[in-house]
C-alpha cells in the first residue's frame, strides 16, 4: 500500500515504545556492570529490533516502529554520551508517588549525543512495511536549562542551539525515509499542572513551532505530535488536567498529525467535542483506542466502537487510531508484559479494520 492509499484508508499506528525482551533488559544491566562488551550488547539490540518489527508486521500493523528497544528512554536518548550534565534536574512526579528526574545542563553549547535516525535505519533494515520514528519534542529538552542560568551560555543561545538540534533530528529521519515523524509532547499537559496560567505551555508551543516552521507544508504533513498524561510503571503524571485546557494550544502547533490519548479518558465524548472544535480540516487526528496502563486486553469490538464514536465528531477522512501512549517509555519499565502489549496492538489493528469496513473507508 502506498502512503497515499494508506492515508485514504483509516490509518492505525503505534505510538512508540514496546516492552523490551528479558534478554535485552539483562544485557543492558550486564553492559553497565562490564560483564559484556558493547558489541555483545549491540547483537542483543539488533535481535530485539528485528523481532519487534517482524512481530508488528505479523499482526497486521500497516506501519511499524523499532519499539524504542535501544533507547534509554523516550525523552533522554539525545543525552546519551553528552557531557556537561548534572543529575539533579527537573523532577517529574507521578500519581503513584514515584518520580523521574531529568538531568541539569551545566555548560554549553548544547548538542545531541544521539540522533534518532540511527533507530530508524536499524528498523528499516528489517521492515517490510513503512516505518515511523518517534522523537522527543524540543520543548521537553528545554527543561534541561537551569532556572538560575549558566555563566557564559544564556538561555536564548541554548534555545537556539536546541532548535537547531531538534530540526536536525527531524530532518534526518524524513530524509532517511521515515513514513512519518512523531514528536512526543507529554510535557504539554504536565505543564498545565505545574503552571495553571498556561504560560509554560505557550512557551513550549512557541519553541516547537520555531522548529516546525523550518519545514515545508509537505514535510509538516508527515510530522505529528503525540500528547498524553504520561505513562510509566502503570501511572500517569497529569491525567487530572482537563484536556480542554490543552487542546486549543495543542492544535496551534503547525504539524499535520496529532496522536491523542483517549481510551483512558473518563469522558471521551467531551474530549472529542473539544477536539472537533479546536482542530482544523488539514489536521489528521489519531485517537487512542487501547490503554497501555490497563492490564486487560481490549477486544476488537471495543476498539471498533471507540472508533465509531470518534467518527461522530471527526470526519473519517481525517481520522486515525493509535495507542494511548508507549507501553514502556523508560527502558526499566516492566509494568506491562511484551505479550500484553502485542495483544493490545493486535486488537487495535483488528478493531480499526472493523470500524473502517462500517465507515466505508
NORNOR-V282145 format. One record per backbone hydrogen bond with DSSP energy under -1.0 kcal/mol. CO is the residue of the C=O (numbers start at 1). NH is the residue of the N-H. If there is no record, write none. Layout:
co = {CO & CO}
nh = {NH & NH}
This chain:
co = {2 & 3 & 4 & 11 & 17 & 21 & 22 & 23 & 24 & 25 & 26 & 27 & 28 & 29 & 30 & 37 & 38 & 39 & 40 & 41 & 42 & 43 & 44 & 45 & 46 & 47 & 48 & 49 & 50 & 51 & 52 & 53 & 54 & 55 & 56 & 57 & 64 & 66 & 67 & 72 & 73 & 76 & 77 & 78 & 79 & 84 & 86 & 87 & 90 & 92 & 94 & 98 & 100 & 102 & 104 & 115 & 116 & 116 & 117 & 118 & 119 & 120 & 121 & 123 & 123 & 130 & 131 & 133 & 135 & 137 & 137 & 138 & 140 & 141 & 142 & 144 & 146 & 150 & 154 & 155 & 156 & 157 & 158 & 159 & 160 & 161 & 162 & 163 & 164 & 165 & 166 & 167 & 168 & 169 & 170 & 171 & 172 & 173 & 174 & 180 & 181 & 182 & 183 & 184 & 185 & 186 & 187 & 190 & 190 & 191 & 195 & 198 & 199 & 200 & 201 & 202 & 203 & 204 & 205 & 206 & 207 & 208 & 209 & 211 & 212 & 216 & 217 & 219 & 220 & 220 & 222 & 223 & 223 & 224 & 225 & 226 & 227 & 229 & 229 & 235 & 236 & 238 & 242 & 243 & 243 & 246 & 247 & 249 & 250 & 253 & 256 & 257 & 258 & 259 & 260 & 262 & 267 & 268 & 269 & 270 & 271 & 272 & 273 & 274 & 275 & 280 & 284 & 285 & 286 & 287 & 290 & 299 & 300 & 301 & 302 & 303 & 304 & 305 & 306 & 307 & 309 & 310 & 310 & 315 & 316 & 318 & 320 & 321 & 322 & 329 & 330 & 337 & 338 & 339 & 340 & 341 & 342 & 343 & 344 & 345 & 346 & 347 & 348 & 349 & 350 & 351 & 352 & 353 & 354 & 355 & 356 & 356}
nh = {6 & 7 & 8 & 321 & 327 & 25 & 26 & 27 & 28 & 29 & 30 & 31 & 32 & 33 & 35 & 41 & 42 & 43 & 44 & 45 & 46 & 47 & 48 & 49 & 50 & 51 & 52 & 53 & 54 & 55 & 56 & 57 & 58 & 59 & 61 & 60 & 132 & 69 & 18 & 331 & 77 & 79 & 80 & 113 & 82 & 106 & 104 & 89 & 102 & 100 & 97 & 94 & 92 & 89 & 86 & 118 & 119 & 120 & 121 & 122 & 123 & 124 & 125 & 126 & 127 & 64 & 179 & 182 & 184 & 140 & 141 & 142 & 143 & 144 & 145 & 105 & 149 & 153 & 158 & 159 & 160 & 161 & 162 & 163 & 164 & 165 & 166 & 167 & 168 & 169 & 170 & 171 & 172 & 173 & 174 & 175 & 176 & 178 & 177 & 133 & 224 & 135 & 226 & 137 & 188 & 190 & 191 & 193 & 194 & 195 & 198 & 202 & 203 & 204 & 205 & 206 & 207 & 208 & 209 & 210 & 211 & 212 & 213 & 214 & 215 & 220 & 221 & 222 & 223 & 256 & 181 & 256 & 257 & 183 & 259 & 185 & 261 & 237 & 238 & 232 & 95 & 241 & 245 & 246 & 247 & 250 & 251 & 252 & 253 & 255 & 284 & 225 & 286 & 227 & 288 & 265 & 271 & 272 & 273 & 274 & 275 & 276 & 277 & 278 & 279 & 283 & 258 & 320 & 260 & 322 & 324 & 303 & 304 & 305 & 306 & 307 & 308 & 309 & 310 & 311 & 312 & 313 & 314 & 318 & 319 & 285 & 287 & 13 & 289 & 74 & 333 & 341 & 342 & 343 & 344 & 345 & 346 & 347 & 348 & 349 & 350 & 351 & 352 & 353 & 354 & 355 & 356 & 357 & 358 & 359 & 360 & 361}
